[in-house]
């Protein structure tokens, strides 16, 4: 086997699909059976939509025109310049990627990786030998921890909670509602379904957090709750390196700042082909530099926004500043919406996407 991918979420499945297309013999191990749900904002930025299209994956869902920030009566909009985004259920995206991987002839086994060893010629995971290993095993990656790549976190611990509501979306924007201690992200994912995710350092129930957003709570009043509350965190994960010999970390396993800017899936989809390129070139260590290049924009913007809004007075000033300087807000959204790896994505855009990009200033 040329490559073993541990983790069968979007990051691992995208890696396996790129590897199969590069001619590698690849197998995926995922410890959970079937289609897996998790706490996720479920909004795909235009760059993520383009990266999925390059893989031949076109998820259904709800077309997203841009981002709207809301704080009480104040609101400011910024539309995407690079085509629409898409709100899509995490389970739908997972099912489509899994279907594409299986169609490519990749084997997906329900297995857990417990013990990793490596030498100059390969990696051995629980007695199974492969040329390389990609760890795409999530935010709290056991492989990252086993390799000693975890670093202590110094910032306040933020967590995420998500619940779906059965009602028609009232906007074609992702709405980000700001309160003193939390943000609430409202993402339409179908014609009759809306996802609401809360990010915060305060440990309270979902309903207690929702009380801090009276306008949003009123919008949701009477709507059916479509499924349980799911949680994730701590979100901040610091990693000393993304490679260790023949092991490469992809997706959340490679390190994570915060979900504040909604780029998680887009980054994973950009890291996957970069990891495969490093493997096929015979230089897995080169992936470290590629990872830094691909995530630089996300890391800079997310750190800046978290730092600027950490204290309540700064959080309260965010919307007034965005209203006074709409060009700055629009520029930030445009930067987030671009593909993480524009050069690679441009090579794979289909003709309608190319036309959109040519017409966009």
ZALUMRO-674222 format. One record per residue (C-alpha): residue number from 1; residue in three letters; x negated, y, z. Coordinates in steps of 0.05 Angstrom, whole numbers, plus 5000, padded with zeros to 4 digits. Layout:
REM ZALUMRO-674222
    n  res     u     v     w
  NUM  ALA     X     Y     Z
...
//
This chain:
REM ZALUMRO-674222
    n  res     u     v     w
    1  UNK  5000  5000  5000
    2  UNK  4973  5069  4981
    3  UNK  5015  5110  5029
    4  UNK  5057  5097  5091
    5  UNK  5106  5153  5110
    6  UNK  5131  5150  5182
    7  UNK  5195  5190  5187
    8  UNK  5254  5185  5141
    9  UNK  5283  5255  5146
   10  UNK  5280  5306  5090
   11  UNK  5205  5318  5099
   12  UNK  5187  5244  5097
   13  UNK  5234  5228  5040
   14  UNK  5210  5286  4998
   15  UNK  5138  5263  5010
   16  UNK  5155  5192  4989
   17  UNK  5190  5217  4926
   18  UNK  5131  5259  4905
   19  UNK  5084  5201  4920
   20  UNK  5125  5153  4878
   21  UNK  5125  5202  4821
   22  UNK  5049  5207  4827
   23  UNK  5044  5132  4818
   24  UNK  5029  5114  4890
   25  UNK  5054  5051  4924
   26  UNK  5093  5081  4982
   27  UNK  5136  5056  5039
   28  UNK  5177  5096  5089
   29  UNK  5188  5076  5162
   30  UNK  5247  5107  5199
   31  UNK  5267  5083  5268
   32  UNK  5340  5104  5261
   33  UNK  5389  5067  5216
   34  UNK  5428  5098  5160
   35  UNK  5442  5172  5149
   36  UNK  5417  5214  5207
   37  UNK  5447  5278  5233
   38  UNK  5409  5329  5276
   39  UNK  5416  5400  5302
   40  UNK  5400  5443  5241
   41  UNK  5423  5510  5214
   42  UNK  5440  5475  5148
   43  UNK  5426  5536  5105
   44  UNK  5379  5524  5046
   45  UNK  5342  5586  5023
   46  UNK  5338  5596  4947
   47  UNK  5266  5569  4949
   48  UNK  5290  5504  4980
   49  UNK  5346  5498  4928
   50  UNK  5294  5506  4873
   51  UNK  5247  5455  4905
   52  UNK  5303  5404  4910
   53  UNK  5322  5417  4837
   54  UNK  5250  5401  4818
   55  UNK  5261  5333  4850
   56  UNK  5326  5323  4813
   57  UNK  5367  5332  4876
   58  UNK  5427  5379  4871
   59  UNK  5466  5380  4936
   60  UNK  5539  5402  4938
   61  UNK  5560  5451  4992
   62  UNK  5574  5525  4994
   63  UNK  5538  5578  4953
   64  UNK  5504  5631  4996
   65  UNK  5493  5701  4970
   66  UNK  5449  5728  5025
   67  UNK  5438  5743  5099
   68  UNK  5481  5788  5144
   69  UNK  5458  5813  5212
   70  UNK  5514  5829  5261
   71  UNK  5514  5861  5330
   72  UNK  5582  5884  5354
   73  UNK  5608  5935  5303
   74  UNK  5541  5941  5269
   75  UNK  5524  5899  5209
   76  UNK  5474  5901  5151
   77  UNK  5471  5856  5090
   78  UNK  5415  5834  5044
   79  UNK  5429  5792  4983
   80  UNK  5381  5741  4955
   81  UNK  5344  5764  4893
   82  UNK  5320  5696  4870
   83  UNK  5386  5661  4860
   84  UNK  5436  5634  4910
   85  UNK  5421  5594  4972
   86  UNK  5465  5536  4993
   87  UNK  5498  5515  5057
   88  UNK  5499  5439  5060
   89  UNK  5511  5388  5114
   90  UNK  5447  5356  5140
   91  UNK  5478  5287  5130
   92  UNK  5494  5303  5057
   93  UNK  5423  5326  5043
   94  UNK  5394  5265  5078
   95  UNK  5439  5218  5038
   96  UNK  5420  5249  4971
   97  UNK  5345  5247  4985
   98  UNK  5349  5175  5010
   99  UNK  5387  5156  4947
  100  UNK  5334  5188  4904
  101  UNK  5278  5153  4941
  102  UNK  5311  5085  4935
  103  UNK  5324  5097  4861
  104  UNK  5249  5112  4853
  105  UNK  5234  5042  4879
  106  UNK  5209  5064  4948
  107  UNK  5220  5015  5005
  108  UNK  5253  5044  5067
  109  UNK  5246  5002  5130
  110  UNK  5278  5012  5198
  111  UNK  5214  5009  5239
  112  UNK  5180  5049  5294
  113  UNK  5106  5066  5291
  114  UNK  5072  5051  5358
  115  UNK  4998  5042  5347
  116  UNK  4954  5077  5295
  117  UNK  4881  5061  5279
  118  UNK  4840  5083  5220
  119  UNK  4772  5072  5188
  120  UNK  4736  5098  5126
  121  UNK  4780  5058  5079
  122  UNK  4850  5064  5108
  123  UNK  4899  5067  5165
  124  UNK  4930  5009  5204
  125  UNK  4998  5021  5236
  126  UNK  5023  4964  5279
  127  UNK  4984  4914  5237
  128  UNK  5006  4944  5170
  129  UNK  4950  4973  5128
  130  UNK  4956  5032  5081
  131  UNK  4908  5078  5045
  132  UNK  4937  5139  5079
  133  UNK  4990  5157  5130
  134  UNK  5037  5216  5128
  135  UNK  5069  5231  5195
  136  UNK  5136  5265  5183
  137  UNK  5165  5242  5249
  138  UNK  5194  5308  5273
  139  UNK  5187  5364  5322
  140  UNK  5161  5320  5378
  141  UNK  5119  5275  5333
  142  UNK  5093  5214  5371
  143  UNK  5038  5206  5319
  144  UNK  5015  5278  5328
  145  UNK  5012  5266  5403
  146  UNK  4976  5200  5396
  147  UNK  4922  5233  5352
  148  UNK  4910  5286  5405
  149  UNK  4933  5343  5359
  150  UNK  4984  5374  5407
  151  UNK  4965  5441  5439
  152  UNK  4999  5473  5500
  153  UNK  5055  5524  5488
  154  UNK  5048  5592  5520
  155  UNK  5111  5627  5495
  156  UNK  5181  5620  5527
  157  UNK  5215  5555  5507
  158  UNK  5272  5565  5457
  159  UNK  5324  5512  5442
  160  UNK  5379  5505  5390
  161  UNK  5451  5481  5394
  162  UNK  5498  5469  5336
  163  UNK  5572  5455  5327
  164  UNK  5617  5451  5265
  165  UNK  5686  5483  5260
  166  UNK  5740  5462  5211
  167  UNK  5760  5528  5179
  168  UNK  5749  5564  5113
  169  UNK  5687  5608  5111
  170  UNK  5701  5682  5116
  171  UNK  5636  5703  5082
  172  UNK  5587  5679  5029
  173  UNK  5529  5704  5073
  174  UNK  5494  5669  5129
  175  UNK  5514  5712  5188
  176  UNK  5464  5722  5245
  177  UNK  5498  5750  5307
  178  UNK  5453  5782  5358
  179  UNK  5466  5784  5433
  180  UNK  5422  5799  5493
  181  UNK  5396  5728  5503
  182  UNK  5412  5691  5439
  183  UNK  5426  5691  5365
  184  UNK  5484  5654  5332
  185  UNK  5476  5632  5260
  186  UNK  5540  5621  5221
  187  UNK  5531  5579  5157
  188  UNK  5587  5558  5110
  189  UNK  5573  5487  5089
  190  UNK  5638  5470  5052
  191  UNK  5703  5502  5031
  192  UNK  5734  5480  5097
  193  UNK  5674  5475  5145
  194  UNK  5629  5524  5180
  195  UNK  5568  5509  5223
  196  UNK  5549  5552  5282
  197  UNK  5480  5546  5312
  198  UNK  5455  5583  5374
  199  UNK  5381  5596  5388
  200  UNK  5361  5618  5458
  201  UNK  5313  5611  5517
  202  UNK  5372  5608  5565
  203  UNK  5396  5537  5584
  204  UNK  5472  5540  5582
  205  UNK  5528  5503  5547
  206  UNK  5547  5520  5476
  207  UNK  5613  5551  5498
  208  UNK  5578  5593  5551
  209  UNK  5532  5620  5498
  210  UNK  5590  5633  5450
  211  UNK  5621  5679  5503
  212  UNK  5564  5728  5488
  213  UNK  5592  5737  5417
  214  UNK  5664  5760  5427
  215  UNK  5677  5776  5353
  216  UNK  5651  5709  5331
  217  UNK  5689  5673  5386
  218  UNK  5753  5707  5362
  219  UNK  5738  5685  5290
  220  UNK  5732  5613  5314
  221  UNK  5793  5614  5360
  222  UNK  5842  5560  5341
  223  UNK  5794  5525  5293
  224  UNK  5784  5451  5303
  225  UNK  5716  5427  5329
  226  UNK  5689  5381  5275
  227  UNK  5641  5337  5313
  228  UNK  5598  5342  5377
  229  UNK  5548  5395  5398
  230  UNK  5478  5374  5378
  231  UNK  5414  5403  5408
  232  UNK  5341  5409  5391
  233  UNK  5279  5437  5425
  234  UNK  5235  5463  5451
  235  UNK  5226  5493  5382
  236  UNK  5156  5520  5390
  237  UNK  5105  5465  5374
  238  UNK  5031  5483  5369
  239  UNK  4984  5436  5331
  240  UNK  4908  5440  5330
  241  UNK  4904  5411  5259
  242  UNK  4948  5382  5204
  243  UNK  4899  5327  5184
  244  UNK  4860  5274  5222
  245  UNK  4819  5231  5176
  246  UNK  4869  5195  5131
  247  UNK  4930  5219  5170
  248  UNK  4968  5281  5147
  249  UNK  5025  5317  5184
  250  UNK  5085  5342  5143
  251  UNK  5147  5381  5162
  252  UNK  5163  5397  5235
  253  UNK  5109  5347  5257
  254  UNK  5056  5394  5228
  255  UNK  5075  5449  5278
  256  UNK  5134  5496  5285
  257  UNK  5143  5568  5307
  258  UNK  5218  5578  5309
  259  UNK  5282  5569  5268
  260  UNK  5294  5644  5269
  261  UNK  5280  5654  5195
  262  UNK  5314  5590  5171
  263  UNK  5255  5564  5130
  264  UNK  5246  5494  5159
  265  UNK  5271  5453  5100
  266  UNK  5238  5499  5049
  267  UNK  5171  5491  5083
  268  UNK  5177  5416  5088
  269  UNK  5194  5412  5014
  270  UNK  5131  5452  4997
  271  UNK  5086  5413  5044
  272  UNK  5107  5346  5016
  273  UNK  5076  5354  4946
  274  UNK  5015  5389  4976
  275  UNK  5001  5328  5020
  276  UNK  5009  5281  4960
  277  UNK  4962  5324  4918
  278  UNK  4909  5321  4973
  279  UNK  4916  5245  4977
  280  UNK  4914  5233  4902
  281  UNK  4853  5279  4895
  282  UNK  4816  5237  4946
  283  UNK  4808  5297  4993
  284  UNK  4861  5293  5048
  285  UNK  4825  5346  5089
  286  UNK  4843  5397  5034
  287  UNK  4914  5394  5058
  288  UNK  4896  5436  5119
  289  UNK  4881  5496  5076
  290  UNK  4942  5485  5033
  291  UNK  4986  5480  5095
  292  UNK  4959  5546  5120
  293  UNK  4972  5579  5053
  294  UNK  5043  5552  5047
  295  UNK  5064  5570  5117
  296  UNK  5028  5637  5124
  297  UNK  5089  5679  5106
  298  UNK  5135  5640  5153
  299  UNK  5086  5642  5211
  300  UNK  5073  5717  5204
  301  UNK  5145  5738  5196
  302  UNK  5171  5692  5251
  303  UNK  5118  5712  5302
  304  UNK  5130  5785  5286
  305  UNK  5206  5780  5293
  306  UNK  5202  5739  5357
  307  UNK  5152  5788  5387
  308  UNK  5193  5848  5367
  309  UNK  5258  5822  5397
  310  UNK  5232  5787  5459
  311  UNK  5254  5844  5505
  312  UNK  5327  5866  5509
  313  UNK  5315  5940  5489
  314  UNK  5280  5917  5425
  315  UNK  5335  5867  5409
  316  UNK  5387  5922  5417
  317  UNK  5348  5966  5369
  318  UNK  5342  5914  5314
  319  UNK  5408  5928  5279
  320  UNK  5404  6004  5282
  321  UNK  5334  6001  5252
  322  UNK  5357  5953  5197
  323  UNK  5415  6000  5181
  324  UNK  5369  6060  5177
  325  UNK  5318  6022  5135
  326  UNK  5359  5975  5091
  327  UNK  5303  5969  5041
  328  UNK  5258  5939  5095
  329  UNK  5311  5888  5114
  330  UNK  5323  5870  5041
  331  UNK  5248  5863  5029
  332  UNK  5241  5816  5088
  333  UNK  5300  5773  5065
  334  UNK  5271  5772  4994
  335  UNK  5205  5748  5022
  336  UNK  5238  5692  5061
  337  UNK  5280  5671  5001
  338  UNK  5221  5660  4955
  339  UNK  5195  5589  4946
  340  UNK  5140  5572  4996
  341  UNK  5098  5548  4937
  342  UNK  5121  5593  4879
  343  UNK  5069  5567  4830
  344  UNK  5091  5494  4838
  345  UNK  5165  5511  4837
  346  UNK  5160  5554  4774
  347  UNK  5132  5495  4736
  348  UNK  5194  5454  4751
  349  UNK  5251  5504  4746
  350  UNK  5305  5482  4697
  351  UNK  5327  5532  4644
  352  UNK  5385  5565  4682
  353  UNK  5339  5577  4742
  354  UNK  5285  5606  4696
  355  UNK  5336  5654  4667
  356  UNK  5357  5677  4736
  357  UNK  5285  5689  4756
  358  UNK  5270  5728  4692
  359  UNK  5329  5774  4704
  360  UNK  5313  5786  4777
  361  UNK  5270  5847  4790
//
